[in-house]
Amino acid sequence: MPIERKPEYFKGAQLKVGIIGCGYVGLPLGLRFAEAGHRVLGFDLDSSKVEKLNQGQSYIQHIPGAKVQQYVRSKHFSATDDFSRLADMDAIIICVPTPLDQRYEPDLSYIEQTAKSIQPHLQRGQLVVLESTTYPGTTEELVLPILEANGLRCPIAAGPNAEQVATDFFLAFSPEREDPGNKQFGLAQIPKVVGGVNPPSGRAAQSLYAQVVAKVVPVSSTRAAEMAKLLENIFRCVNIALVNELKLLGLRMGIDIWEVIDAAATKPFGFMAFYPGPGLGGHCIPVDPYYLSWKAREYDFATRFIELAGEINTSMPYHVCDAIAAALNDRQKPLKGSRVLVLGVAYKKDVDDLRESPTLKIMELLQDRGVKLDYNDPYFPHLHKMRHYDFSNMRSVDLTPANLSGYDCVVIATDHSTYDYPAIVESSPLIVDTRNATRRIVRHRNKIVLC
Ligand SMILES: NC(=O)c1ccc[n+]([C@@H]2O[C@H](COP(=O)([O-])OP(=O)(O)OC[C@H]3O[C@@H](n4cnc5c(N)ncnc54)[C@H](O)[C@@H]3O)[C@@H](O)[C@H]2O)c1
């Protein structure tokens, strides 16, 4: 490894890029670097993932196995669980999980463990970038001290006077903006925000990412980059809570909130459409805002919008269960003992990801209330034990007319595009629709309850 390496080194040469954490974020990023001609080594603790990748297989539905195979064959991509090979990398990008613990507090153990696994192998001139979503200060307060414990230095510095600060290695933060399943904006089209611990680190990370994305947006610090990601996700979380609350009011007032949103969305400026649903799901939006609320407490600051949005979004699965009970009640049936089929366990349409899916909460609530429960999801033929839920004995039920007609109620929780909604409505005695997926259906409207 060269002793004196300029930030611009990361601009042109074929680089060895190590990606730590080959999940929803790390795998597509690694493949993008491979596509741009770099040599990528994916590091993961999960040896089954490492094995699959080296065999040219994908374990994420929207990433084709053929793509993995192509770069494994061309020797631009491989995977390992041998962390001593980090020493050989030019750049190391951290894409490990940042969940919440049982008390809704940030669980930084994955980042901490990763920093500790880099530290003994850290080399002079290497660039380390954290991509995991986290609170402002994580890169400087948690990652930097662990890395510097091996004797190399990366001083925190900002402003024009720090342009040429001497640094042994480079450290930056650049948030991931991946939107799984989004066909319009792929990784290469999404601008990347980058902030360094010092200006040379920022420039090094900008040089690296400029090779794989259309636009790099530099900011003055890692904290600004960390906060930018949280602002984006809090913006979504708060706006979804707003339409969820207005949906409840609309239901009470007899106003169709989806019609209202579509009308408002015709305004060519100053409005952005968000749509209500059965709650908030995915790995990011229900989780990330709490990283900021937690950090804000250190500054005696209450993030009230975040708390209120969380309260509203968390209450939505309860509302869905109450709506199912009311719809059955209207047909003189009790919730207890009724046969209910839930459609869509994924947290959003057309993805094979059920992390934090509100459907799981709805299913738990229905079971607790004595419902005879089944589900269908084309992306999940069977369910497994999860951190908070155990539906390990359940298998996806076929959507045949005979099966559908045997349920007291069919609930549309996630509106996958592959569902044949007219056929579902035709055969089911009662539909509770949390997504307005049946909006274009004219026949049998009396069977459909929007909630
Ligand atoms: N999934 C998304 O759409 C998305 C979007 C933007 C940001 N993010 C953020 O990106 C980060 C990663 O999320 P993800 O969805 O890719 O998670 P993921 O669970 O899909 O993948 C994480 C991977 O890291 C591996 N891992 C865990 N600890 C490790 C360690 N110490 N060393 C090596 N590998 C380790 C796991 O085995 C797993 O393969 C999170 O901070 C998340 O908030 C995710």
The ligand as a Tripos MOL2 file, in Angstrom:
@<TRIPOS>MOLECULE
LIG
   44    48     1     0     0
SMALL
NO_CHARGES

@<TRIPOS>ATOM
      1 N1        -32.7060   -1.8830    2.3890 N.am      1 LIG1
      2 C1        -32.8430   -0.6390    1.9980 C.2       1 LIG1
      3 O1        -33.6660   -0.3570    1.1440 O.2       1 LIG1
      4 C2        -31.9810    0.4790    2.5760 C.ar      1 LIG1
      5 C3        -32.0320    1.7280    1.9580 C.ar      1 LIG1
      6 C4        -31.2370    2.7470    2.4340 C.ar      1 LIG1
      7 C5        -30.4070    2.5250    3.5350 C.ar      1 LIG1
      8 N2        -30.3730    1.3100    4.1540 N.ar      1 LIG1
      9 C6        -29.4600    1.1290    5.2760 C.3       1 LIG1
     10 O2        -28.3560    0.3310    4.8460 O.3       1 LIG1
     11 C7        -27.8900   -0.4830    5.9230 C.3       1 LIG1
     12 C8        -27.8750   -1.9440    5.5030 C.3       1 LIG1
     13 O3        -29.2080   -2.3460    5.2350 O.3       1 LIG1
     14 P1        -29.5700   -3.6130    4.3560 P.3       1 LIG1
     15 O4        -31.0000   -3.4590    3.9950 O.co2     1 LIG1
     16 O5        -28.5790   -3.8140    3.2690 O.co2     1 LIG1
     17 O6        -29.3920   -4.7850    5.4490 O.3       1 LIG1
     18 P2        -29.3590   -6.3620    5.1800 P.3       1 LIG1
     19 O7        -29.7790   -6.9940    6.4390 O.co2     1 LIG1
     20 O8        -30.0570   -6.6850    3.8980 O.co2     1 LIG1
     21 O9        -27.8240   -6.6780    4.9280 O.3       1 LIG1
     22 C9        -26.8460   -6.5390    5.8820 C.3       1 LIG1
     23 C10       -25.7920   -7.6100    5.6510 C.3       1 LIG1
     24 O10       -24.7390   -7.3700    6.5810 O.3       1 LIG1
     25 C11       -24.2790   -8.6120    7.0590 C.3       1 LIG1
     26 N3        -23.5790   -8.3560    8.3210 N.ar      1 LIG1
     27 C12       -24.1010   -8.0680    9.5290 C.ar      1 LIG1
     28 N4        -23.1170   -7.8110   10.4020 N.ar      1 LIG1
     29 C13       -21.9530   -7.9440    9.7310 C.ar      1 LIG1
     30 C14       -20.5940   -7.8000   10.0930 C.ar      1 LIG1
     31 N5        -20.2320   -7.4630   11.3400 N.pl3     1 LIG1
     32 N6        -19.6630   -8.0180    9.1580 N.ar      1 LIG1
     33 C15       -20.0190   -8.3670    7.9020 C.ar      1 LIG1
     34 N7        -21.2930   -8.4830    7.4870 N.ar      1 LIG1
     35 C16       -22.2430   -8.2920    8.3990 C.ar      1 LIG1
     36 C17       -25.5230   -9.4670    7.1590 C.3       1 LIG1
     37 O11       -25.2070  -10.8410    7.1520 O.3       1 LIG1
     38 C18       -26.2710   -9.0240    5.8960 C.3       1 LIG1
     39 O12       -25.9390   -9.8250    4.7800 O.3       1 LIG1
     40 C19       -28.7970   -0.1780    7.1080 C.3       1 LIG1
     41 O13       -28.2060    0.8200    7.8910 O.3       1 LIG1
     42 C20       -30.0330    0.3840    6.4450 C.3       1 LIG1
     43 O14       -30.7500    1.2460    7.3190 O.3       1 LIG1
     44 C21       -31.1490    0.2660    3.6730 C.ar      1 LIG1
@<TRIPOS>BOND
     1     1     2 1
     2     2     3 2
     3     2     4 1
     4     4     5 ar
     5     4    44 ar
     6     5     6 ar
     7     6     7 ar
     8     7     8 ar
     9     8     9 1
    10     8    44 ar
    11     9    10 1
    12     9    42 1
    13    10    11 1
    14    11    12 1
    15    11    40 1
    16    12    13 1
    17    13    14 1
    18    14    15 2
    19    14    16 1
    20    14    17 1
    21    17    18 1
    22    18    19 2
    23    18    20 1
    24    18    21 1
    25    21    22 1
    26    22    23 1
    27    23    24 1
    28    23    38 1
    29    24    25 1
    30    25    26 1
    31    25    36 1
    32    26    27 ar
    33    26    35 ar
    34    27    28 ar
    35    28    29 ar
    36    29    30 ar
    37    29    35 ar
    38    30    31 1
    39    30    32 ar
    40    32    33 ar
    41    33    34 ar
    42    34    35 ar
    43    36    37 1
    44    36    38 1
    45    38    39 1
    46    40    41 1
    47    40    42 1
    48    42    43 1
@<TRIPOS>SUBSTRUCTURE
     1 LIG1         1 GROUP 0 **** ****
